[in-house]
């Protein structure tokens, strides 16, 4: 008897907690006035587009027409580009936003490691848009743009919160919309230098690590000899003076650190007075993870070219890209194989409409690597 397998796309969609998605659709009555291209259909199509790297309506229509034998099991009848464009315009993007957090909670529940202090990295990235087409996102005289603000979890290597705004919104203003949790360490660059924001973090019994601006005015309260150990040049306890002294009136720690890799002298400031100086520098270096995430998101998913010119459609596409990333992390954790996210993405991309069990494929890869490793050991022994 031939064993039946659904497509890999269908297997991925099942990881997407469809019942929860449908509950959100009912909550916002987002499918009102449609019987064909509902939120679930958009979810399936947009996830497929992210894994297949499709960013044109014609390409999507052709892809699903070629694989029409798989559409019944995906709950789709047909995919027409005009219908998809209209649906992206009218279906509520908040459904997909809330569903992202549902899947994120699922990923968190599978992580058994518990840390008292966690590192949160804050940053944003701007996606440029054509001004004549995306007039609602006007940024400069000749340019439009949308900005994605991310709070990134260092331990899970995933965004824990995302806020989308027009590109002209200032980073600090949006940063204050992120919840500050007790005992967490918040890491951000000089673009978020705002003493009121520093105090909000300090007031909530959390810590921050950032770089001090060159024009910052301060008074030295105490100096500490470091002997250039671990690259730490100097360490001082300071207090802000000048016009900003009332915004942050608590002592701060200023650390001068020489980075051999970049041959630069860096100045870090933090409200954590107990952590080792070189640990402060090491934690700030982890900020690079969010830069890599933005590069990964723009390079491997479709968040630079959009299927819809409306604000709602653009947001749906970005939320679905973030959902696709979480689904990738869920599958990676479930398969229990040492495989990179990029390699897993390539496997899925090449077999998305194939009727084969994804975990059987990954298990064969795992076995192959195991035997290859053993054969290499044998060869080394013989040598």
C-alpha positions in Angstrom: 0.0 0.0 0.0 1.4 3.4 -1.0 1.8 5.8 1.9 0.1 9.1 1.3 1.9 12.3 2.1 0.6 15.8 1.9 2.9 18.5 0.3 5.7 20.0 2.3 3.8 23.3 2.1 0.8 21.7 3.7 3.0 20.3 6.5 4.4 23.7 7.1 1.0 25.3 7.2 -0.1 22.8 9.9 2.6 24.2 12.1 1.0 27.5 11.7 -1.8 26.8 14.3 -4.6 27.3 11.8 -7.4 27.1 14.4 -5.8 30.0 16.2 -5.6 32.0 13.0 -9.3 31.3 12.3 -10.2 32.5 15.8 -8.5 35.8 15.1 -10.3 36.1 11.8 -13.6 35.7 13.7 -12.5 38.2 16.3 -11.9 41.0 13.8 -14.6 39.8 11.3 -11.9 40.0 8.7 -13.5 37.7 6.2 -16.6 39.7 5.9 -17.9 40.0 2.3 -15.7 37.2 0.9 -16.4 33.5 0.2 -13.3 32.7 -1.8 -10.1 34.7 -0.9 -10.2 34.6 2.9 -7.4 35.2 5.4 -6.5 31.6 5.4 -6.0 31.6 1.6 -3.8 34.7 1.9 -1.9 33.0 4.7 -1.1 29.9 2.6 -0.2 31.9 -0.5 2.0 34.4 1.3 3.9 31.7 3.2 4.4 29.9 -0.1 5.6 33.2 -1.7 8.2 33.7 1.1 9.7 30.2 0.8 9.6 30.3 -3.0 10.8 33.9 -3.3 7.9 35.1 -5.4 7.3 38.8 -5.5 5.1 39.3 -8.6 1.4 38.6 -8.9 1.8 36.9 -12.3 4.5 34.6 -10.9 2.3 33.6 -8.0 -0.7 32.8 -10.3 1.5 30.7 -12.6 3.1 28.8 -9.7 -0.2 27.7 -8.3 -1.6 26.9 -11.7 1.3 24.6 -12.4 0.7 22.9 -9.0 -3.1 22.9 -9.2 -3.2 19.3 -8.1 -2.0 20.3 -4.7 -4.5 23.2 -4.2 -7.4 21.1 -2.9 -5.5 19.9 0.1 -4.4 23.5 0.8 -8.0 24.7 0.8 -7.6 26.7 -2.3 -9.7 26.6 -5.5 -7.8 29.0 -7.7 -5.3 31.8 -7.4 -6.0 34.9 -9.6 -3.7 37.9 -9.4 -6.5 40.4 -9.4 -8.3 38.6 -6.5 -5.1 38.4 -4.5 -4.4 42.1 -5.0 -8.0 43.0 -3.8 -7.7 40.6 -0.8 -4.4 42.1 0.3 -6.0 45.5 0.2 -9.1 44.5 2.3 -8.2 41.7 4.8 -7.1 43.1 8.2 -3.3 43.0 8.7 -3.9 42.8 12.5 -5.0 39.2 12.1 -1.5 38.3 10.8 0.2 40.5 13.4 -1.5 38.8 16.3 -0.9 35.4 14.7 2.8 36.1 14.6 2.8 36.5 18.4 0.8 33.2 18.8 3.5 31.3 16.9 6.2 33.1 18.8 4.7 31.9 22.1 4.7 28.4 20.7 8.4 28.7 19.9 9.1 30.1 23.4 7.3 27.2 25.0 9.6 24.7 23.2 12.7 26.4 24.6 13.6 24.7 27.9 16.5 26.8 28.8 15.7 29.4 31.4 17.9 32.4 32.2 17.3 35.0 34.9 18.7 37.7 32.7 18.1 37.9 29.0 19.6 40.2 26.4 17.2 42.2 24.2 18.6 44.0 21.2 16.7 47.0 19.8 17.1 48.3 16.2 15.2 49.2 13.1 15.6 48.9 9.4 14.2 51.0 6.6 12.8 49.6 3.4 12.8 52.2 0.5 9.6 52.5 -1.6 8.8 54.4 -4.8 7.2 57.7 -3.9 4.8 57.8 -6.9 3.4 54.4 -6.1 3.5 54.4 -2.2 2.4 58.0 -1.5 1.0 57.0 1.9 4.6 56.3 3.1 6.2 59.6 2.0 9.6 59.9 3.6 11.5 62.6 1.7 10.9 64.8 -1.2 11.7 62.1 -3.7 11.4 58.9 -1.6 8.9 56.9 0.4 9.7 54.2 2.9 8.5 51.9 5.7 10.5 51.2 8.9 10.5 47.9 10.8 11.4 48.3 14.5 12.5 45.1 16.1 13.1 43.9 19.7 15.3 40.9 19.2 15.9 38.0 21.6 19.6 37.1 21.8 18.9 33.6 23.2 16.2 32.5 20.8 17.6 34.5 17.8 14.1 35.7 16.9 12.3 39.0 17.0 10.0 39.1 20.1 8.2 42.2 19.0 7.9 44.2 15.8 6.4 47.6 15.1 5.9 49.0 11.6 5.8 52.7 10.9 6.5 55.1 8.1 10.2 55.7 7.7 10.1 59.3 9.0 9.2 58.1 12.6 12.1 58.6 15.0 13.6 55.5 16.5 13.5 56.7 20.1 9.8 57.6 19.9 9.0 54.1 18.8 11.4 52.5 21.3 9.3 53.9 24.1 6.4 51.7 22.9 8.3 48.5 23.6 7.6 47.0 27.1 10.5 47.1 29.5 10.9 44.0 31.6 12.6 43.7 34.9 16.2 42.3 35.0 16.5 42.3 31.2 19.6 43.8 29.5 18.7 46.2 26.6 21.3 46.7 23.9 21.0 49.5 21.3 23.3 51.8 19.3 23.8 55.6 19.5 20.6 56.3 17.5 18.6 55.6 20.7 20.6 57.9 22.9 17.9 59.6 24.9 18.3 60.2 28.7 14.6 60.0 29.3 14.6 56.6 27.7 17.6 55.6 29.8 15.7 56.6 32.9 12.6 54.6 31.8 14.8 51.5 31.6 16.5 52.2 34.9 13.2 53.0 36.7 11.8 49.5 35.6 14.8 47.8 37.2 16.3 46.8 33.9 19.8 47.5 32.4 21.0 49.1 29.2 24.2 49.0 27.2 24.9 51.5 24.5 27.5 53.8 23.1 27.9 57.3 24.3 27.6 60.2 21.9 30.7 62.2 21.2 29.1 65.5 22.4 27.8 64.0 25.7 28.7 66.1 28.8 29.5 64.4 32.0 31.4 64.7 35.3 33.7 61.9 36.5 32.9 60.6 40.0 35.3 57.8 40.2 38.1 56.2 38.2 39.1 52.5 38.1 42.4 51.1 36.9 42.0 48.3 34.5 45.6 47.6 33.2 44.3 47.1 29.6 42.9 43.7 30.6 40.6 42.0 28.0 40.9 45.1 25.9 39.4 47.4 28.5 41.4 50.7 28.5 39.6 52.6 31.3 36.5 52.4 33.5 34.9 55.4 35.1 31.7 56.2 37.1 30.1 59.4 35.6 27.2 61.6 36.0 25.4 63.5 33.2 25.7 67.3 33.4 24.4 70.2 31.4 20.9 70.5 30.0 20.2 66.7 30.3 21.2 66.3 33.9 17.5 66.3 35.1 16.6 63.7 32.5 19.0 61.1 34.0 20.4 61.9 37.4 21.7 58.5 38.3 25.4 57.4 38.1 26.5 55.7 34.9 29.5 53.6 34.0 31.7 54.6 31.1 34.0 51.9 29.7 36.6 52.5 27.0 37.3 49.4 25.1 39.8 48.7 22.3 38.5 46.3 19.7 41.3 44.4 17.9 39.1 43.1 15.1 38.1 46.6 13.9 41.1 48.5 15.4 38.7 51.0 17.0 38.4 52.5 20.5 34.8 52.3 21.6 33.0 53.9 24.5 30.2 52.0 26.2 27.8 53.4 28.8 25.6 51.3 31.1 23.6 51.6 34.3 24.9 48.2 35.4 27.6 49.0 38.0 28.5 45.4 38.9 29.0 43.5 35.6 32.6 43.0 34.5 33.8 45.6 32.1 34.8 43.1 29.3 31.4 41.4 29.7 29.7 44.7 28.9 31.8 45.0 25.7 31.0 41.3 24.8 27.3 41.9 25.2 27.3 45.0 23.0 29.1 42.9 20.3 26.0 40.7 20.2 24.1 43.6 18.8 25.4 42.5 15.5 22.9 39.6 15.6 20.0 41.9 14.7 22.0 43.4 11.8 22.5 39.8 10.5 18.8 39.1 11.0 17.8 42.2 8.9 20.2 41.1 6.3 18.8 37.5 6.4 15.2 38.7 6.2 15.9 41.0 3.2 18.1 38.5 1.5 16.1 35.3 1.8 12.5 36.5 2.2 10.4 39.0 0.2 10.2 42.2 2.1 11.7 44.6 -0.4 9.3 44.2 -3.3 5.6 44.2 -2.6 2.6 42.5 -4.1 0.3 45.4 -3.0 0.7 49.1 -3.1 -1.6 49.7 -0.1 -0.3 50.1 3.5 -2.5 47.1 4.6 -1.1 44.8 1.9 2.5 45.8 2.6 2.1 45.1 6.3 0.5 41.7 5.6 3.5 40.7 3.5 6.0 41.7 6.1 4.1 40.0 8.9 3.9 36.8 6.8 7.7 37.0 6.2 8.2 37.2 10.0 5.7 34.3 10.5 7.7 32.3 7.8 10.8 32.9 9.8 9.2 31.6 13.1 7.8 28.6 11.2 11.3 27.9 10.0 12.7 28.1 13.6 9.8 25.8 14.9 10.6 23.1 12.3 14.3 23.4 13.0 13.8 22.9 16.7 11.4 20.0 16.1 13.7 18.0 13.7 16.5 18.0 16.3 19.2 18.1 13.7 22.2 20.4 13.6 21.1 22.3 10.5 21.4 26.0 9.7 18.3 28.0 9.0 19.6 28.8 5.5 20.1 25.1 4.7 16.6 24.2 5.9 15.2 27.0 3.8 17.0 25.7 0.7 15.5 22.2 1.3 12.0 23.6 1.7 12.3 25.9 -1.3 13.3 23.0 -3.6 10.5 20.7 -2.5 7.6 22.9 -1.3 5.0 21.2 -3.5 6.5 17.6 -3.3 4.4 15.0 -1.5 7.1 13.8 0.9 7.4 13.8 4.6 9.7 16.7 5.5 11.0 15.1 8.7 11.8 11.9 6.9 14.0 14.0 4.5 15.7 15.7 7.4 16.2 12.3 9.2 17.9 10.9 6.1 20.2 14.0 6.1 20.9 13.4 9.8 21.8 9.7 9.1 23.9 10.6 6.1 25.9 13.1 8.1 26.4 10.6 10.9 27.8 7.9 8.6 29.9 10.5 6.7 31.4 11.6 10.0 32.1 8.0 11.0 33.8 7.3 7.6 36.0 10.3 8.1 37.0 9.1 11.5 37.9 5.7 10.0 39.9 7.3 7.2 41.8 9.4 9.8 42.5 6.2 11.9 43.8 4.4 8.8 46.0 7.3 7.9 
